């Protein structure tokens, strides 16, 4: 927290706005990924309960989708870091 305040104090108004929006964008990226993976897990559980014989196929597909969502969230955090001037 102290590091963030030090970073914001040395910037002009436009820079502070960019940093703030980058932080909000990174947070939304992670929040969206959490919601997406939660939905995948819930739907996977429902599908496996309806068709237990296809559980392995359903689980594999859900894991692949979760990996793609995590990749998008990581990409969003990296872009937010570049906008902020970090990394």
C-alpha positions in Angstrom: 0.0 0.0 0.0 2.8 2.4 0.9 4.5 1.6 -2.4 1.4 2.5 -4.3 1.1 5.8 -2.5 4.7 6.6 -3.3 4.1 5.8 -6.9 1.0 8.0 -7.2 2.6 11.0 -5.4 5.3 11.4 -8.1 2.9 11.5 -11.1 0.9 14.2 -12.8 -2.9 14.0 -12.9 -3.1 12.2 -16.2 -0.5 9.6 -15.1 -2.5 8.9 -11.9 -5.6 8.4 -13.8 -3.8 5.8 -16.1 -2.5 4.0 -13.0 -5.9 3.9 -11.4 -7.6 2.6 -14.5 -4.9 0.0 -15.0 -5.4 -1.2 -11.4 -9.2 -1.4 -11.9 -8.7 -3.2 -15.3 -6.4 -5.8 -13.8 -8.9 -6.4 -10.9 -11.8 -6.8 -13.3 -9.7 -9.2 -15.4 -9.1 -11.4 -12.3 -12.7 -11.1 -11.1 -14.0 -12.1 -14.6 -11.7 -15.1 -14.6 -13.0 -16.2 -11.2 -16.6 -16.0 -12.2 -15.9 -17.8 -15.5 -14.1 -20.7 -13.8 -16.8 -20.9 -11.2 -19.5 -21.2 -13.9 -17.5 -23.9 -15.7 -17.1 -25.9 -12.4 -20.8 -25.7 -11.7 -21.9 -26.7 -15.2 -19.3 -29.5 -15.2 -20.7 -30.9 -12.0 -24.3 -30.7 -13.4 -23.3 -32.4 -16.6 -21.4 -35.2 -14.8 -24.4 -35.8 -12.5 -26.6 -36.2 -15.6 -24.2 -38.4 -17.6 -21.7 -40.1 -15.3 -20.4 -42.3 -18.1 -19.1 -39.2 -19.9 -17.4 -37.8 -16.8 -13.9 -38.1 -18.1 -14.7 -36.3 -21.3 -16.6 -33.5 -19.6 -13.8 -33.0 -17.0 -11.1 -32.8 -19.7 -13.1 -30.2 -21.6 -13.7 -28.2 -18.5 -10.0 -28.2 -17.5 -9.1 -27.0 -21.0 -11.6 -24.1 -20.8 -10.4 -23.1 -17.4 -6.8 -23.0 -18.7 -7.9 -20.7 -21.5 -9.7 -18.4 -19.1 -6.7 -18.2 -16.8 -4.6 -17.3 -19.8 -6.9 -14.4 -20.7 -6.8 -13.2 -17.0 -3.0 -13.3 -17.0 -2.9 -11.5 -20.3 -5.1 -8.8 -18.8 -2.9 -8.4 -15.7 0.2 -8.1 -17.9 -1.4 -5.4 -20.1 -2.5 -3.6 -16.9 1.1 -3.8 -15.7 2.4 -2.3 -18.9 -0.1 0.5 -18.8 0.8 1.2 -15.2 4.5 1.4 -16.2 5.5 -1.6 -14.1 6.9 -4.9 -15.1 
